[in-house]
Every structure is written in structure tokens, then in C-alpha cells.
Amino acid sequence: MSSSSDEGTLDLFAEPAGEGEDQEAGGSGPERGGVEPGEPPPGGDLPPDGQDGTPPELPVWSVSELNAALRSLLEDRFPEVRVAGEVGSWTRARSGHCYFSLKDDRSQLRCVMWRRDAARLPMDPEEGMDLQALGRITMYEARGELQLQVRELEAEGTEGLWKLAFEKLRRTLQKEGLLEPARKRALPRFPRSVGIVTSPTGAAIRDILTVIRRRAPWTRVVVRGARVQGEGASAEVAEALRVLAAEGDVDVIIVGRGGGSIEDLWAFNEEPVARAIAHSPVPVISAVGHETDVTISDLVADHRAPTPSAAAEAAVQDRAALLEALDRVRPRLARGLRTQVERRRHRLESGRQRTEAGVRRLLEPRRRALERRAHRLPSAMQGLMIPRSRRLERQAHRLAPAMRSVLEPRVRRRDQLSERLSRAIRTLIHRRRERLAVAGGRVEALSPLSTLKRGYAVALNPEGRVLRGVAEFEERARFDLRVVDGRIQCEALNIQPDGASE
């Protein structure tokens, strides 16, 4: 059965309908209904030679039987072969199967590589490239065509297909300037948040988290999981990088995985990952495999770390580095603050001067206008007030006789009331003085000073408390004696209560 390729040409090596990768539907050998060479076809036996003197009759094969027998012979005789030749007519169908031919200067061999095996190729071989193919010889029974079912492809020479694919992509990125050292960005010294793109179940994520927790436990870590090997791994890694960068929550991104074969690490040699790293708005650290493994992502990234643990150490600084940086930045910060304060002070002073000058410029015309109006105001007021003053004088002359007739009785009434009020106040004051004199005499009689005037004295301790009896005195203690016109300092030389013997 034939099929059409993507370019519309006839494909002689399309997988037969209903067949898998081992072409089971065609069948070959006795167990598939075929006939071994030399055996008679079904339904008859060969006559013994010479019984009737005629040559023996050859068996009659159907085309299907013959193709099945040939396929069985080829697969039994060549279970696995390695064929070298020049590739030609390479076609990758939409199904993922690859069809091509291997040829030398005299012959060519049709080849097919099923999708499962073709997915492992790092690149499609170029026309005319010398390859070695590992596979088995078989026959496509429906067409009767010999073909090699290829399981592995490798370029001849010291540079294999993986190396050729690596160099091809490296040259492409080099031409675009994506490998230039000048475009690589410096890593933030003390990132607040670190993004990680790797397998969430691998050893690499454990190593990275262990180092970050040990060196900078205050750092926030954002993990974006992705497959790191196999078909579609490069697309997942590239998408995880784009998502982390687009969210804007990280200051640096670590992308990588642990060690493995070149096939295991190949996702980091593919173009989607390289371009995602190159277009990342934040710096990217590539940590793929071991120190001897170099990938395209290492070349494109802003920083290459030999291992995931080394990537974590490059991403975050430890506590000692932070303290050292703070010690160095403290004097610079103080100088910067002083400079800023001084600059702001000068700016304020300059602004104040400019403001004052602006206010003066703004107010000066108005001040002059006010002065001009002030000079004009007295004459204007005089011109306004003289007619009104004369009018008021005329009205006052007319009003005076009427006011006198109204006010004279009221003035007499006021004088009478004023006289009565004066007499009442004098009488009240006289009575109050008499009462005050009587009360003063009583107070004078009760006052201690009056007693002192009669020749008595009062003993007072240093705090001013009255000492009323001998029990309140102490020998050799000082006290004050209050007399009518002052104080006398005394000392108790001898204390004798009443009735005590001398």
C-alpha cells in the first residue's frame, strides 16, 4: 500500500494499514501461512523424480506466498544488521515516521524508521550525509519491496549525529548573537526570590533546596516542575521558564537537572529551551548534568554552573557575605544620606529665594497700585465727606431745639436719682464701717499678738510648731521664742516640770 507524503509525492514506504512496527499483518514463514523454499504448494505433492521419465514439475507459488517466504528468509538470515551509506530522499511524515534511502556508488536501499525510534533523533539528517543505520532487513509484502527497518541512526566519523545537531544549533544561535558574552547579565547578589525549573521528583531539586536553606533561609523559592527528558521535555522546560519570567515574582531562575547520558540531557540542547532562556527578562543560571557536560542552555544562559548545587550557591549568598556587604554599605549610605540632605537643603534654600523673589515680583505692581490709590483716597474722601458734613450740621441745628425740650426733663430726673443714690451709698458705707470696727475689736481681743503685747511669749520648734509643755522640749535642743515684735533663738539648758525638786 502506498501513501502520500507531506509534499504530495508518492510514499513507497508508508506503514501498511493495520500494521504495527513489525508488519505483522503481512505474515511470513510457515506460521504465517507461507511456504518454505523447496516445499510443494498446498494441495499437492511432488512426484518422485524419474518415475515417468519426465522432469519433476516445479511448485506453483502465489505472489503472497512467495513474498511471505522471502520475508521470513530475510528476517531469519539478517535479524540485525548495520548498514553504512549516504542518506537520500529523507521524509518525515505527519505521523512521525521517517522514510529515506541509503546508497553508495552502485546501489541503494529503502529504509523506514518508525515514530517511536525517530523521536529520539536529535535532528533530521541532511541530504548526502554519511550515516550508519542499525536495524533488520525485511520485505514489505504488499509491494514486494526490500526495506531496512532502522532502529538507530548515527553519523559516520568522529562527530556523531548528536554532535552535528549540537553544532548546527550552536552556529545558528551564534549568528543571532545569543551566545555573545556582552549580552549576559550579572546575577543579583542578594535575590529576594529564586525560581527553579526542573523535575519536581529528581535529585537536583533536593540539592538546590538544601543549599538555599543552608546559605540563605530567608530566600523565597518558587518551583515550576517540568519533565527534563523524553519527547516533549524541551517544550515543557521552555514553557515553565516563560511562566516564571512572566509572573515577575523571581529575581533569578535556575534551570537544570542531574547527570545522565547525552540522550537524557538532550532536552537542554534543543532550540525551544535555548530561546526561552535568551528571552527571559530575569537572569538565568543553567545547571545541567555534571561539570563535563556542556549543553546549549549552558552557552545561552547568563551563568553556567557545573552542578545544581553549584547553581544554588551562585544564586544566593550566605549570611557572612550579607553582613560583610552591610558593613561596606553603611559608610556609603551615611555619606549618601548626608549628600542628599545637603542637596535638599540647598534646593530648599534656592527654592525659598526664588519664591521670595517671585512673590516680590508678583506683589510689587499691586503695592504701587495701592499706594497710588492711597494718595488719591484723602482727596476723594474729602470730596465725599464735606457735603455730608455740611448736611449733618444743618440737620443738627434744626434738631438741637427739639432735643433740648425732650432732654431737659430727663436730665432733671437723672440728677434727682443720682442725688438719692449718693445718699443711700454713703449711709450703707457708714453702717458697714461701724460693723467692721466692732468685728476688728473682737478679732484683736482673740489674736495671739494681743497676748504677746501683754508680755507673753510663745515657744516654737524649728518647724514652727507650738511647744506647749516640757515634754515637748529636749535638753540642748534649739527652739524659737516668739515675742510681740520678733523671734529669739533659745536653747533648753535645763528642763524642770512643775513640782520637781531642784
Order of alpha helices (4+ residues) and beta strands (2+ residues): beta-beta-alpha-beta-beta-beta-alpha-beta-beta-alpha-beta-alpha-beta-alpha-beta-alpha-beta-alpha-beta-alpha-alpha-alpha-beta-beta-beta
